[in-house]
Amino acid sequence: MDTRSTHDALLSPTAAEINLAHLRHNARALTARAGDADVMGVVKADAYGHGAVRVARALREEGVRHFAVATAAEAVRLRRAGIDEAILVFSAPLPAQLPVYARHALDVTVSSREVAEAVIATARAAGPLRVHVKVDTGMGRLGLSPSETPAVVRMLERAPGVTVAGLWTHFATIGDAFVNEQAARFEAVVRRLGGALPVHTANSGALLSPPEHFSLTGTELVRMGVALYGIYGPSAMLSEDLRPVMRLRTRVTHLKTVAPGTTISYDRTWTAPRRTRIATVGAGYADGYPRRLSNRAEVGLHGRRFPVVGTVCMDMFMVDLGPPDGPAATVDLGDPVVLFGAGGPSAFEVARWAQTITYEICTGVAARVPRIYHDETPLPSQNA
Ligand SMILES: Cc1ncc(COP(=O)(O)O)c(C=O)c1O
């Protein structure tokens, strides 16, 4: 743990514990699954909340040589931290941003004819650019149409200072017939271009799909995000032995016993049905613990589950520990409370209670929550 995170962890009741040993384990498992294709570590949104610089360094030690982020700003941050491997920026660049790509040797997503023209002009004025041309085969978000792609690729290939390093597309679904439809549209473009360009299509869902829904044949790279962090589809996690990398915990900051009929938190949405012990804990929606979890979620404390009661506030929420002489009688101030991860509910359960997906739960962990990194050694027990 570095000095800043030690300091922050002391002063903040809430921390995201990042198990880099689990990240490394997942990277090895997914690299094996990818076969001849290389893994591109998707570290956008601060590596899905896990900390992009630390994650990229750990992945690099596991042999990962390609990274991807969402914005040029995220890529420049990695460059400044000494990540000098290939970095693809997924979003569509604005022409004014392209000199920054040239200066930091960032790979550009060419998603339209206009971007291609801006790339050609920038390569002439500001230095060489490498591009990955994106084809929209059905996601409906970014990319050239299949019919216009070959001409744009040819135009880029002829331009001085431009290297076409990849051709890619992104799936809108997982493991259904539409994936096959998108793959067929992409294949047709690849064939029209003579099959010479490196291609990539797979994300975690595609890589972990059964073979009838995805084939890696001809794929150079797999763009690996959520599975690296061990929060992709519980059944895939089991079959691939993927391990969750993040555990979110806070601490008990206040304890009291209340009489039956006492109401708890804003808008009085919960009333004590009996005399009961209530813990106030030090995390709230400003830490990324969604307000939607009010009266729906459970937390882990002393190895047991307890319900969240009342409305989740900005910086705190309340937990019903049950009868004062019950199993939680020994709960004390400062005790760790697991919001998700070992010793508490999984990120999948929290996502279900919050009616969202694990991606949103992890990327939603706020910047004010210190990240505490553990490598090789197991995480401390939940009482640590
Ligand atoms: C274009 C693109 N490729 C790959 C990924 C990684 O997806 P996943 O986290 O599902 O592996 C993302 C993430 O949203 C993406 O936007």
The ligand as an SDF file (V2000), in Angstrom:
LIG
                    3D

 16 16  0  0  0  0  0  0  0  0999 V2000
  -15.6730   -1.4230  -27.6140 C   0  0  0  0  0  0  0  0  0  0  0  0
  -15.5270   -2.2610  -26.3910 C   0  0  0  0  0  0  0  0  0  0  0  0
  -14.8220   -3.3980  -26.4690 N   0  0  0  0  0  0  0  0  0  0  0  0
  -14.6560   -4.1940  -25.3850 C   0  0  0  0  0  0  0  0  0  0  0  0
  -15.2000   -3.8610  -24.1690 C   0  0  0  0  0  0  0  0  0  0  0  0
  -15.0100   -4.7730  -22.9950 C   0  0  0  0  0  0  0  0  0  0  0  0
  -16.2010   -5.3830  -22.6970 O   0  0  0  0  0  0  0  0  0  0  0  0
  -16.3240   -6.3870  -21.4640 P   0  0  0  0  0  0  0  0  0  0  0  0
  -16.0650   -5.5760  -20.2440 O   0  0  0  0  0  0  0  0  0  0  0  0
  -17.7290   -6.8570  -21.5410 O   0  0  0  0  0  0  0  0  0  0  0  0
  -15.2790   -7.4330  -21.6710 O   0  0  0  0  0  0  0  0  0  0  0  0
  -15.9660   -2.6960  -24.0570 C   0  0  0  0  0  0  0  0  0  0  0  0
  -16.5920   -2.3490  -22.7880 C   0  0  0  0  0  0  0  0  0  0  0  0
  -17.6470   -1.8240  -22.6620 O   0  0  0  0  0  0  0  0  0  0  0  0
  -16.1200   -1.8780  -25.2060 C   0  0  0  0  0  0  0  0  0  0  0  0
  -16.8180   -0.7350  -25.1400 O   0  0  0  0  0  0  0  0  0  0  0  0
  1  2  1  0
  2  3  1  0
  2 15  2  0
  3  4  2  0
  4  5  1  0
  5  6  1  0
  5 12  2  0
  6  7  1  0
  7  8  1  0
  8  9  2  0
  8 10  1  0
  8 11  1  0
 12 13  1  0
 12 15  1  0
 13 14  2  0
 15 16  1  0
M  END
$$$$
